Structures are given as structure tokens and as C-alpha cells.
Amino acid sequence: MSGRLWLVVPAAGQGRRMGADCPKQYLSLAGRPVLARTLARLHEAFPEARLCLCLDADDGHFDPAWVPFADWRRAPGGAERVDSVVNALEAIAPEAGEDDLVLVHDVARPCVTVGDLRRLVAAIGDDPVGGLLAAPVADTMKRDDGAGRVRATESREGLWHAYTPQGFRLGLLCRALNEALARGVAVTDEASAVEAVGLSPRLVGGRRDNLKITHPEDLALAELVLSAQELAAQTSSATHPEASPHGTQGA
């Protein structure tokens, strides 16, 4: 992979769907804030990467001690997730090159494995477009009629769940996001902006336990996932002492 690796983590959301007394990134997950666990997992995969963390200007919960990266900076959060990402790209632009790879990862996805993270970078490192972690849809898909009833059953052939990280070259990502916003295109993730300029990001198969904490029950599920991952890592280390923690989970 040519160029440097940058990590952008939007963490300015309020998480109102959680119904908690603080944003979801600061809820306790197995004894540590969600944000701290997500950053620790990213650092385990890419300790030399440069981090840009998007935080609300009035954030009174954040503690810099939770950031394990030696090289990191803070960018202001925006009204929407896409605005936070744009702010982060503007913040790193004076130091980053057009061809530097930027991975954008949701702060509420603390269960992404080191194996998946490294495989994504390996898969898109020389890709002319970039790509994202994703998994084929396994459930039957229903479309509603707007009144709470089924209108049709949709074919799941060719459908994927989009995860993060999503990785693209800085120059391309800046152009795609700015053009999408200027045209009023709904930007639900970075890949959707790149698609809007006529390009096709690579789908990199990832584990289904890369869940996003959105609803109250997701926190308990994430804790179970982390516990299972830790047990798997311990078992792997006992069987293969040379294996690094979490290193085989993306296999």
C-alpha cells in the first residue's frame, strides 16, 4: 500500500435511540466506554496509523486517556455523520497526501476484529477505488406498504449489509463527499458518496459480529460478542502460542 494510513472515527452523535443519559459512545461496555474499546481495537490492528476523532464541541464526557494512538488530532463534529467526516478530512488535509488511505469507522462498532481490519486494508491497498467491509444478506427481506404490512418479498440475491471501516484515498473521498453534498445526494455512508460519482467500491467480506450499537439491547449483544471473541483468542493462543490476540478472528 502506498501512502500513509489515516483513521477517521466520527464520535459526535447523541445516540438518542439508546434512551440513555449520555451518548452511546460513552456507555460502559464490559467495564470500559464504547469509544475506548473501539479505539483500542483499531490501535491493535494499526498502531502506527494516524487518527482523527470527531467530537462534539460541547462534549463533556471525553477523556484523552482513552486514545491509545501516539499521533492523533480532534476535529469538530457536524450536524450529521457526513458533516463530521468532512470536517475530519479538512483537518488532516494539511498533513495528508491525496493518495493516503483513509479508513472511516463508526465509533459504535467496537466488535470489529483485527483480522477483518487488516484484511480490508490488504484488499483495498492497491485498489483504484477503495472498498468496505460487508456481509451478504442472509435473512428474508420484506418491503412494507407504509402501513405496517408486507407489500412484497424482495430477492436477497446480490444484497449485502454494509459495515465499517470503509476505506478510500483522501483525494477521491473528499471529491465524492463534496460533490454529493453539493448535489443534495443522501450520504448514508462513504461508499454511497463514491457510488454517486460513478465508481464501484470493492465489497470485502467481513464477520457478522461487527455489530453497530444503536438500540439498548445492542449493548448486551456487544458484550457477549466481545466475551466470545476473547475466549476464541485465548483458545487460539493456547493452541498456537505464536498467534497474536484477536489475530485469527477475521479468518
C-alpha positions in Angstrom: 0.0 0.0 0.0 1.4 3.4 -1.0 0.9 6.5 1.2 0.1 6.7 4.9 -2.9 5.2 6.7 -5.4 7.6 8.4 -8.3 6.6 10.7 -11.4 8.8 10.9 -13.8 8.0 13.7 -17.0 10.1 13.9 -18.0 10.2 17.6 -20.2 13.3 17.9 -23.6 11.5 17.8 -26.1 11.8 20.6 -27.4 8.3 20.4 -30.9 9.3 21.3 -32.3 5.9 20.3 -30.5 4.4 23.2 -32.6 6.3 25.7 -29.5 6.7 27.9 -28.3 9.7 30.0 -25.2 10.1 27.9 -24.2 9.5 24.2 -23.9 5.8 23.3 -20.1 6.1 22.7 -19.7 6.7 26.4 -21.8 3.9 27.7 -20.0 1.2 29.6 -19.2 -1.9 27.6 -17.6 -4.7 29.7 -16.2 -2.1 32.1 -14.9 0.5 29.6 -16.6 3.2 27.4 -17.6 2.0 23.9 -15.4 4.7 22.4 -12.3 3.4 24.3 -13.0 -0.2 23.2 -13.4 0.8 19.6 -10.2 2.9 19.6 -8.3 0.0 21.3 -9.4 -2.4 18.6 -8.3 -0.1 15.8 -4.9 0.5 17.5 -4.4 -3.2 17.9 -4.7 -3.6 14.2 -2.9 -0.4 13.1 -0.7 1.0 15.9 1.2 3.3 13.5 -1.9 4.9 11.9 -2.8 8.5 12.4 -6.2 9.1 14.0 -8.7 11.9 13.6 -11.5 11.8 16.2 -14.7 13.8 15.5 -16.2 15.1 18.8 -19.0 17.5 19.7 -17.7 20.9 20.6 -19.5 20.7 23.9 -18.6 17.1 24.7 -18.1 16.9 28.5 -17.6 13.1 28.6 -14.5 12.6 26.6 -11.2 11.7 28.2 -8.0 11.9 26.1 -6.6 9.0 28.2 -8.9 6.7 26.2 -6.9 7.4 23.0 -4.1 4.8 22.5 -2.7 6.4 19.4 0.6 8.4 19.6 -0.4 10.6 16.6 -4.0 11.9 16.8 -6.0 15.0 16.5 -9.5 16.2 17.2 -12.0 17.6 14.7 -15.4 19.2 15.4 -18.4 17.1 14.9 -21.1 18.2 12.5 -24.9 18.2 12.4 -24.8 14.8 10.6 -22.3 12.0 10.4 -21.2 13.0 6.9 -20.5 16.6 8.1 -18.2 15.2 10.8 -16.3 13.1 8.3 -15.9 16.2 6.0 -14.6 18.2 9.0 -12.1 15.4 9.7 -10.8 15.3 6.2 -10.4 19.1 6.2 -8.5 18.7 9.5 -6.0 16.2 8.1 -5.6 17.7 4.7 -2.6 19.9 5.5 -0.6 16.8 6.6 -2.1 14.1 4.4 -1.4 13.3 0.7 -4.1 12.8 -1.9 -3.2 9.2 -2.2 -3.2 8.4 1.5 -5.7 5.8 2.5 -8.4 6.9 4.9 -10.5 4.4 6.8 -13.7 5.7 8.3 -15.1 3.6 11.2 -18.2 4.0 13.3 -17.4 4.6 17.0 -20.3 2.4 17.8 -18.7 -0.7 16.2 -16.3 -1.9 18.9 -16.5 -5.6 17.9 -14.8 -5.3 14.5 -11.9 -7.9 14.6 -8.3 -7.2 14.0 -8.4 -9.9 11.3 -11.1 -8.1 9.4 -9.4 -4.7 9.7 -6.1 -5.9 8.3 -7.8 -7.9 5.6 -9.7 -4.9 4.4 -6.5 -2.8 4.1 -4.8 -5.7 2.3 -7.8 -5.9 -0.1 -8.0 -2.2 -1.0 -4.5 -1.1 -0.5 -3.9 -1.1 -4.3 -7.5 -0.9 -5.4 -8.1 2.1 -7.7 -11.5 2.9 -6.0 -11.4 1.5 -2.4 -14.0 -0.5 -0.5 -15.7 -1.5 2.7 -16.3 -4.4 5.0 -19.7 -6.1 4.3 -21.6 -9.3 4.5 -24.1 -10.9 2.2 -27.7 -10.6 3.4 -28.9 -13.9 5.0 -32.4 -13.0 6.1 -35.6 -12.9 4.0 -36.2 -9.3 3.0 -39.7 -7.7 3.2 -40.8 -4.4 1.9 -43.6 -2.7 3.8 -46.6 -0.9 2.4 -46.2 2.1 4.6 -49.0 0.9 6.9 -47.2 -1.8 8.8 -48.0 -4.7 6.4 -45.9 -6.6 3.9 -46.2 -5.3 0.3 -43.6 -7.7 -1.2 -40.8 -10.1 -0.5 -37.6 -8.9 -2.1 -34.9 -11.1 -3.5 -31.8 -11.0 -1.3 -29.6 -12.1 -4.2 -26.7 -9.7 -4.5 -27.7 -7.8 -1.4 -25.0 -7.0 1.2 -25.0 -5.4 4.7 -22.6 -2.5 4.6 -20.3 -2.3 7.6 -17.3 -0.1 8.5 -14.5 0.6 8.2 -14.9 1.9 4.7 -11.6 3.0 3.0 -10.8 5.3 0.2 -8.0 7.6 -1.0 -8.2 11.0 0.6 -8.5 12.9 -2.7 -11.3 10.7 -4.0 -13.2 10.7 -0.8 -13.1 14.5 -0.5 -14.3 14.9 -4.0 -17.1 12.4 -3.7 -18.4 13.7 -0.4 -18.3 17.4 -1.5 -20.0 16.6 -4.8 -22.7 14.5 -3.1 -23.4 17.3 -0.6 -23.5 19.9 -3.3 -26.0 17.9 -5.3 -28.2 17.0 -2.4 -27.4 13.3 -2.6 -28.3 11.4 0.6 -24.9 10.2 2.0 -25.6 7.3 4.3 -22.0 6.1 4.2 -18.8 6.9 2.4 -19.4 4.2 -0.2 -22.7 5.8 -1.2 -20.9 9.1 -2.0 -18.3 7.3 -4.1 -21.0 5.4 -5.9 -22.7 8.8 -6.7 -19.6 9.8 -8.7 -19.9 6.7 -10.8 -17.4 4.4 -9.1 -17.9 0.9 -7.6 -16.3 0.2 -4.3 -15.0 -3.2 -3.5 -17.0 -5.4 -1.1 -14.7 -7.1 1.3 -16.4 -10.0 3.2 -16.4 -9.4 6.9 -17.6 -11.2 10.0 -21.3 -10.7 11.0 -20.4 -9.9 14.6 -19.2 -6.5 13.6 -22.4 -5.1 15.0 -23.4 -1.5 15.4 -24.6 -0.4 18.9 -27.8 1.5 18.1 -30.6 0.2 20.4 -30.4 -0.7 24.1 -30.3 -4.4 23.5 -27.3 -4.0 21.3 -25.1 -3.2 24.2 -25.7 -6.5 25.8 -25.1 -8.3 22.5 -21.8 -6.4 22.0 -20.7 -7.6 25.5 -21.5 -11.2 24.6 -19.6 -10.8 21.3 -16.5 -9.3 22.9 -16.6 -12.1 25.5 -16.8 -14.8 22.8 -14.0 -13.1 20.8 -11.8 -13.0 23.9 -12.4 -16.7 24.6 -11.7 -17.6 21.0 -8.4 -15.6 21.1 -7.4 -17.3 24.4 -8.2 -20.7 22.9 -6.2 -19.9 19.7 -3.3 -18.6 21.8 -3.2 -21.8 23.8 -3.3 -23.9 20.7 -1.0 -21.7 18.6 1.2 -19.7 21.0 2.6 -17.6 18.2 -0.8 -16.2 17.3 -1.5 -12.6 18.3 -4.6 -11.6 20.3 -7.7 -11.4 18.0 -5.4 -12.1 15.0 -7.3 -15.2 13.8 -10.8 -13.8 14.3 -11.1 -12.4 10.8 -10.1 -15.7 9.2 
